[in-house]
Every structure is written in structure tokens, then in C-alpha cells.
Amino acid sequence: MVTILQYTPLMGMLAAAFQPVLGLFGLPGETALAIVMGVFVNLYAGIAVTIPLINSGLLSVKQVTIIAVIFAVINNMLHYRKQKPLPRYR
């Protein structure tokens, strides 16, 4: 999917829209699709979208590490939210 999107203007528009926010983290705008898939679908979908970005040379090792940390934090937050609250003892 990402490989196809890279050859269409849609990926450029998506990258331009998310570049200001992702630039704060040192990431290019093209990683927006990977982060969205990682948050709303699951962790493995986010990784699957990240692989073509790595293979195309778009991401450095530093940027891949930043994406991995974002995926880990978001995945942990989603699992924590699904747990039942602990009982409170007085």
C-alpha cells in the first residue's frame, strides 16, 4: 500500500499535512500513515507500513528508533486502558 502511495500525489499531500507535527519529533511527514495504522489498526500494521519506508531509504536509524518508541508507548497505553481497574482497599 505504501509503495503504491509513494508513486501518487496522495502520499505527498499526506506528508505535507502532517509534516509540522511530525517534524517536532524529527520524523518526515511520510511516517504519518505508519503511525495512524499503528494507533487505529494495531502495532503490526504500523510496522508493516514502516518497512517500505525503511527499504526506500526515507528513514534513518534514529527515525526508526523514534517510531519504535512511539509504537511501544501507544501500544502500552491501549493495553493498559483495556485492563480492569485494581480494587481499592482502605
C-alpha positions as CSV (number, residue, x, y, z in Angstrom):
1,M,0.0,0.0,0.0
2,V,2.8,2.4,0.9
3,T,4.7,1.5,-2.2
4,I,1.7,2.4,-4.3
5,L,1.0,5.6,-2.4
6,Q,4.6,6.7,-2.9
7,Y,4.0,7.0,-6.7
8,T,0.8,9.0,-6.3
9,P,0.3,12.6,-5.2
10,L,-1.7,11.4,-2.2
11,M,1.4,10.5,-0.3
12,G,2.8,13.9,-0.9
13,M,-0.3,15.6,0.3
14,L,-0.5,13.4,3.4
15,A,3.2,14.1,4.2
16,A,2.7,17.8,3.7
17,A,-0.3,17.9,6.1
18,F,1.5,16.0,8.9
19,Q,5.0,17.4,8.5
20,P,4.6,20.2,11.0
21,V,3.6,17.9,13.8
22,L,5.9,15.0,13.0
23,G,8.8,17.5,12.4
24,L,8.7,18.1,16.2
25,F,9.7,14.5,16.7
26,G,12.3,14.6,13.9
27,L,10.2,12.5,11.6
28,P,9.3,13.1,8.0
29,G,5.6,13.5,7.1
30,E,5.5,10.2,5.2
31,T,5.6,8.4,8.6
32,A,2.1,9.7,9.4
33,L,0.4,6.7,7.7
34,A,2.5,4.3,9.7
35,I,1.6,6.0,13.0
36,V,-2.1,6.2,12.1
37,M,-2.1,2.5,11.2
38,G,-0.2,1.6,14.4
39,V,-2.7,3.5,16.5
40,F,-6.0,2.7,14.9
41,V,-5.4,-0.8,13.5
42,N,-2.7,-2.5,15.5
43,L,1.0,-2.5,16.2
44,Y,1.8,-4.9,13.4
45,A,0.0,-2.9,10.8
46,G,2.1,0.1,11.8
47,I,5.3,-2.0,11.4
48,A,4.2,-3.3,8.1
49,V,3.7,0.3,6.8
50,T,7.1,1.3,8.2
51,I,9.1,-1.4,6.4
52,P,8.7,0.1,2.8
53,L,9.7,3.5,4.2
54,I,12.9,1.9,5.6
55,N,13.6,0.0,2.4
56,S,13.2,3.1,0.3
57,G,15.9,4.9,2.4
58,L,13.4,7.5,3.6
59,L,14.1,6.8,7.3
60,S,17.4,6.8,9.2
61,V,18.2,4.5,12.1
62,K,17.4,7.4,14.5
63,Q,14.0,7.9,13.0
64,V,13.2,4.2,13.1
65,T,14.0,4.2,16.8
66,I,11.7,7.2,17.4
67,I,8.9,5.4,15.5
68,A,9.5,2.2,17.5
69,V,9.3,4.2,20.8
70,I,6.0,5.8,19.6
71,F,4.6,2.4,18.8
72,A,5.7,1.0,22.1
73,V,4.2,3.8,24.1
74,I,0.9,3.8,22.2
75,N,0.5,0.1,22.3
76,N,1.2,0.0,26.1
77,M,-1.4,2.8,26.6
78,L,-4.0,0.9,24.7
79,H,-3.4,-2.3,26.6
80,Y,-3.4,-0.5,29.9
81,R,-6.7,1.1,29.1
82,K,-8.3,-2.3,28.4
83,Q,-7.4,-3.7,31.8
84,K,-9.8,-3.7,34.7
85,P,-9.1,-1.3,37.4
86,L,-7.5,-2.7,40.6
87,P,-9.7,-2.9,43.6
88,R,-9.1,-0.3,46.2
89,Y,-8.6,-1.4,49.8
90,R,-9.0,1.0,52.7
